């Protein structure tokens, strides 16, 4: 769950009274746009994308204008523009008009849940307005802090002194940035990024940090985000029917994170755990139909329902069903395997024999019981399989699944189909 841009970001920043540039939406009248230009001298025109999609500026998807005529031309150009970055493709539905902010400096700031520090962490740099990964380590400060005591002024001051930020901008940032922790901690955020924060002068001549762009990600399983009053469709646009069906099964227990990699892929991999997901997604590449993470100890009913959806959408084209994960700490392997196995049995009973090879690699509680249930199910269905234990290297198991997929394409499917047909 992600949002980008100030159209929604400004509404969230208003909750904690953090200053931001003035924003008009797609329904802004000519008079309103003219007034904004007269007030700010210039406006930036940006497309509104539901969900999160990056690198819009580098793709030329930002206009600027100093008069109404040019502003309306940019609105026409960007209103329904399409943008692809990585695996994400999105279509705009409107634009914002954002007032320019005169500034003496630009700052990058983010709060995120850090897996490195196992704690919330701030990232700050007095070199905002650029991709943070392009900056050297001497220009960026990262500081974890205790979530029980929260983000304090001294965290900000120490971080800015570390990167030798200009003295005049430290005090204004120390006063304003801690407000963002109240927003982050109370509403289910996993990431909150402002880039750039422009250090402008207010009417009294004092330096004030002004947010000029906004990015955020939420934990969809944390109900706190619902208190923000954001419409649910904001997070469901531009995703497939398959993804929407799986997302409806979200509960307090178990993850159900999925997205489509290749709708013509031939390996379908229900994956358990973020580390496994990253490795499987990278190594399988375009041979995979989906990227998924079903960890978090999902109960039998949820895993069975997810498998029903997965098989209904992807089984026709799948050569290899690849059930893979690391060694779990608390996920009941028996319950997850039973959910998948029962769904697979039901699918084949309803749709007839399927030339399919099953590869399994997993570890964790009730592993033997779960693998035994899966083995008995696959034997009863007449499906070939290979099962790896937790002591097998995951990369080798992935390579094995890819080799099986190649064999299936060349001759395996035909051989299995003949055997299933009794020929």
Secondary structure, DSSP 8 states (H G I E B T S, - for coil): -EEESHHHHHHHHHHTT--B--EE-TT--HHHHHHHHHHHS-EEEEE--SS----TTTTT-EEEESSHHHHHHHHHHHTT-EEEETTEEEE---EEEEE----SEEEEEEEEEETTTTEEEEEEES--SS-GGGS-GGG-EEEE--TTT---HHHHHHHHHHTT--HHHHHHHHHHTTHHHHHHHHTTEEEEEEEEEEEEE-TTS-EEEEE---EEEE-TT-GGGGGG---GGGGTTT--HHHHHHHTT--SSS--EEEES-TT-SEE--EESHHHHHHHHHHHGGGBSEEEE-TTT--HHHHHHHHHHHHHHHGGG-SEEEEEEEE-SS--HHHHHHHHHHHHHHHHHHH-----EEEEEEESTTHHHHHHHHHHHHHHHT-EEEEE-TTS-HHHHHHHHHHHHHHIIIIIHHHHHHHHTT-
